[in-house]
Amino acid sequence: MSSKTINVAFTSDDWRGVALSNFSLSPFELDGVTLASVEGFIQGIKFPAGHPARLRAFESFAWEAKQCGQGADKRFVFWSGTEIEFGSDAHHRLVERAIRARFAQNAGLCHVLRSTRGLEIVHQTGEGPESGRTSLPAALFCLILTNIRDASAETDLAERIIGQTTDALIYADRQGRIVRWNQAASRLFGFSSGEALGASLDLIIPEHLRAAHWAGYDAALASGRTKLEGRPTLTRGVKRDGGKCYVEMTFALVKDDAGTAIGSVAMARDVTARVEAERARRAAAQ
């Protein structure tokens, strides 16, 4: 195997390839069903609901899971009450969903996949030519893993941008709980990410401003629009040590694919020195 490739298969000579293979024991859940491995899922759905081989496969991995699929007629696969033609695009998309669910639910596995960046992913089992009708063509399997890896790289870049931007970035969900809190937010308000994450936005809002804040927050989520529409506003904040500060903030709603607001993101910077200097100048001019 070339040093510029990694063989993602249970027979790979690279431990990462073994870990990433569909054969490996790697429990995950799909549509409320707990599965021991992707291979177990692939073999189990060859049988209709209630079939003993289906249940055995869902609880199996590696060669045991593969053996569970022996005897299936390979005309259809069965999932969520639906009969799907074996080897069809719909069948392949279903298997892809299982693979993606496995990675989405396993941070360690994602880390292993990220470690293969720069390598071409191949799938060579040593079992001879691939069948024309298969649950997952090798080329498609490699493409799925490559796409997951590339998307992970984009996520990593976004995380670096959020973490290293010089303005405080705070994202809260619909309930006003802090979900994202970058390093600049810690510097501005004094709270570590461990202290801020999961806490209410009340953490940094002076008590006398909270009622007005929540009225505006709830109205924006309900209407899908912010009153300021991205324009910066000057407000007060409270720090970990109890000290007050002036912050210039911009707000935006974060929406899902359906256009429903799922939270709000704010960018903030400390302008206390500027505000106090302006006050001093006005006082001196009077």
C-alpha positions in Angstrom: 0.0 0.0 0.0 1.4 3.4 -0.9 2.3 5.7 1.9 0.0 8.3 0.3 -3.1 6.0 0.8 -4.9 4.4 3.7 -6.8 1.2 3.3 -10.0 1.5 5.3 -10.8 -2.2 5.8 -10.8 -4.7 8.6 -7.7 -6.3 7.0 -5.7 -3.0 6.8 -2.2 -2.9 8.1 -2.9 0.5 9.6 -4.8 0.5 12.8 -6.7 3.6 11.7 -8.0 1.7 8.7 -9.2 -1.1 10.9 -10.9 1.4 13.3 -12.6 3.2 10.4 -13.9 0.1 8.7 -17.5 -0.8 8.8 -16.6 -4.2 10.3 -15.4 -2.7 13.6 -17.4 -2.7 16.8 -18.6 0.9 17.0 -22.1 1.2 18.5 -24.4 4.0 17.2 -28.0 4.7 16.9 -30.1 5.2 13.8 -33.8 6.2 13.9 -34.0 5.0 17.5 -32.4 1.6 16.8 -29.1 0.8 18.6 -26.6 -1.0 16.3 -23.3 -2.6 17.1 -21.6 -1.8 13.8 -22.3 -0.6 10.3 -21.6 -4.1 9.0 -24.3 -5.4 11.3 -26.7 -2.8 10.0 -25.8 -3.6 6.3 -26.5 -7.3 6.9 -29.5 -6.9 9.2 -31.6 -4.8 6.9 -31.5 -7.6 4.3 -34.2 -9.2 6.5 -37.7 -7.9 7.3 -38.5 -6.7 10.8 -38.8 -9.5 13.4 -36.5 -11.9 11.5 -34.0 -13.5 13.9 -31.1 -13.0 11.5 -31.9 -9.3 11.5 -31.7 -9.0 15.2 -28.5 -11.0 15.5 -26.9 -8.9 12.8 -27.8 -5.6 14.6 -26.0 -6.9 17.7 -22.9 -8.1 15.8 -19.7 -6.9 14.1 -16.9 -8.2 11.8 -17.2 -11.6 10.3 -20.0 -12.7 12.7 -22.2 -9.8 11.3 -21.3 -10.8 7.7 -22.3 -14.4 8.4 -25.7 -13.2 9.6 -26.5 -11.9 6.1 -26.0 -15.3 4.5 -29.2 -16.7 3.1 -30.8 -13.3 2.3 -32.3 -13.2 -1.1 -30.9 -9.7 -1.8 -33.9 -8.4 -3.6 -34.9 -5.9 -1.0 -33.7 -4.2 2.2 -36.1 -3.2 5.0 -36.0 -0.2 7.2 -38.6 2.0 9.0 -41.4 0.0 7.5 -40.2 0.6 4.0 -39.1 -2.0 1.4 -36.2 -0.7 -0.7 -34.7 -2.4 -3.8 -31.4 -4.0 -3.0 -28.4 -2.2 -4.6 -30.5 0.9 -5.6 -29.5 4.5 -4.9 -32.0 4.6 -2.1 -30.3 1.5 -0.6 -26.9 3.1 -0.8 -28.2 6.4 0.7 -29.6 4.4 3.6 -26.2 2.8 4.3 -24.6 6.3 4.0 -27.0 7.6 6.6 -25.8 4.8 8.9 -22.1 5.6 8.3 -22.7 9.3 8.9 -24.6 8.6 12.1 -21.8 6.4 13.4 -19.3 9.3 12.9 -21.6 11.9 14.3 -22.0 10.0 17.5 -18.3 9.1 18.0 -15.9 12.0 18.5 -12.9 9.7 18.8 -13.6 8.1 15.5 -13.9 11.5 13.9 -10.4 12.3 15.4 -9.0 9.2 13.8 -10.5 10.1 10.4 -9.1 13.6 10.6 -5.7 12.1 11.2 -5.8 10.6 7.7 -5.8 14.1 6.0 -3.5 14.2 3.0 -4.0 10.5 2.4 -6.2 9.0 -0.3 -8.8 6.7 1.2 -9.1 3.3 -0.5 -11.0 0.1 0.4 -9.3 -3.1 -0.5 -10.5 -6.2 1.3 -8.5 -8.7 -0.7 -11.6 -10.7 -1.4 -11.4 -10.4 -5.2 -13.5 -8.4 -7.7 -16.5 -6.4 -6.3 -20.0 -7.7 -7.1 -22.1 -5.6 -9.4 -24.8 -5.5 -6.8 -23.6 -4.6 -3.4 -24.8 -2.8 -0.3 -22.0 -0.3 -0.6 -19.7 0.0 -3.6 -16.1 0.6 -2.5 -15.8 3.8 -4.5 -18.9 5.2 -2.8 -17.6 4.1 0.7 -14.4 6.0 0.1 -16.2 9.0 -1.2 -18.4 9.1 1.9 -15.5 9.0 4.2 -13.6 11.6 2.2 -16.6 13.9 2.3 -17.0 13.4 6.1 -13.3 14.2 6.5 -13.4 17.3 4.3 -16.5 18.6 6.2 -14.7 18.0 9.4 -11.8 20.1 8.2 -14.2 22.9 7.4 -15.6 22.6 10.9 -12.1 22.7 12.4 -11.4 25.9 10.4 -14.6 27.5 11.7 -13.7 26.5 15.2 -10.3 28.2 14.9 -11.9 31.3 13.5 -14.4 31.5 16.3 -11.9 30.7 18.9 -9.2 33.2 17.7 -11.3 36.2 16.6 -10.4 39.2 18.7 -14.1 40.1 19.4 -16.1 38.2 22.0 -18.4 35.7 20.4 -21.4 34.4 22.3 -24.0 32.1 21.0 -27.1 31.2 23.0 -30.0 28.8 22.2 -33.7 29.7 22.2 -33.8 29.4 26.0 -30.9 31.9 26.3 -28.4 29.3 27.5 -24.8 29.9 26.4 -23.7 27.3 23.9 -20.6 29.0 22.4 -18.1 31.2 24.3 -14.7 32.1 22.7 -11.5 33.2 24.3 -12.2 36.8 23.7 -15.4 36.5 25.6 -13.4 35.1 28.5 -11.0 38.0 28.3 -13.8 40.6 28.2 -16.1 39.2 30.9 -13.7 37.1 33.0 -15.6 33.9 32.9 -13.9 30.8 31.7 -15.7 28.7 29.0 -16.4 26.1 31.7 -18.2 28.7 33.8 -20.1 30.2 30.9 -21.2 27.2 28.8 -24.7 26.1 29.8 -25.3 29.2 31.9 -28.0 31.8 31.2 -27.1 35.0 29.4 -28.0 36.7 32.8 -24.4 35.8 33.6 -23.2 39.0 31.8 -26.4 41.2 31.9 -26.8 43.7 34.7 -29.9 42.9 36.7 -31.7 46.1 35.9 -31.4 45.4 32.1 -32.5 41.8 32.2 -36.3 42.3 31.8 -35.8 44.5 28.7 -33.2 42.1 27.3 -35.5 39.0 27.5 -38.4 40.9 26.1 -36.4 41.8 23.0 -34.8 38.3 22.8 -38.1 36.5 22.8 -39.6 38.9 20.3 -36.7 38.5 17.9 -37.0 34.7 18.1 -40.7 34.8 17.6 -40.6 37.2 14.6 -37.4 35.9 13.0 -36.0 39.4 12.9 -33.8 41.6 15.2 -34.8 45.2 15.9 -31.3 46.5 15.1 -30.8 44.3 12.0 -27.1 44.0 12.6 -26.4 47.6 13.6 -24.1 47.9 16.6 -25.6 49.0 19.9 -24.0 50.2 23.1 -25.0 48.4 26.3 -23.8 47.5 29.7 -22.2 44.2 30.8 -21.2 42.7 34.1 -17.9 41.0 34.7 -17.0 38.0 36.8 -15.6 40.2 39.6 -18.9 42.2 39.6 -17.4 45.2 37.8 -19.5 46.9 35.1 -18.3 47.6 31.6 -19.6 49.2 28.4 -19.8 46.9 25.4 -20.6 47.6 21.8 -22.5 44.6 20.5 -24.0 43.3 17.3 -26.7 40.7 17.2 -27.9 38.2 14.7 -30.3 35.3 14.7 -29.1 31.8 13.8 -31.6 29.9 11.7 -32.0 26.2 10.7 -32.5 25.0 7.1 -36.3 25.7 7.5 -35.7 29.3 8.4 -36.6 28.9 12.1 -34.6 30.8 14.6 -32.7 28.4 16.9 -30.7 31.0 18.8 -28.8 34.2 18.7 -25.2 35.1 18.2 -23.6 38.3 19.6 -20.2 39.9 18.8 -19.0 42.2 21.5 -16.0 44.5 22.3 -15.1 46.5 25.4 -15.6 50.2 24.8 -15.5 51.3 28.4 -12.4 53.5 28.0 -13.9 55.2 25.0 -17.2 55.9 26.7 -15.5 57.2 29.8 -13.2 59.4 27.8 -16.2 60.9 25.9 -18.0 61.6 29.2 -14.9 63.3 30.5 -14.6 65.5 27.4 -18.3 66.5 27.7 -17.9 67.3 31.4 -14.8 69.4 30.7 -16.7 71.3 28.0 -19.6 72.3 30.3 
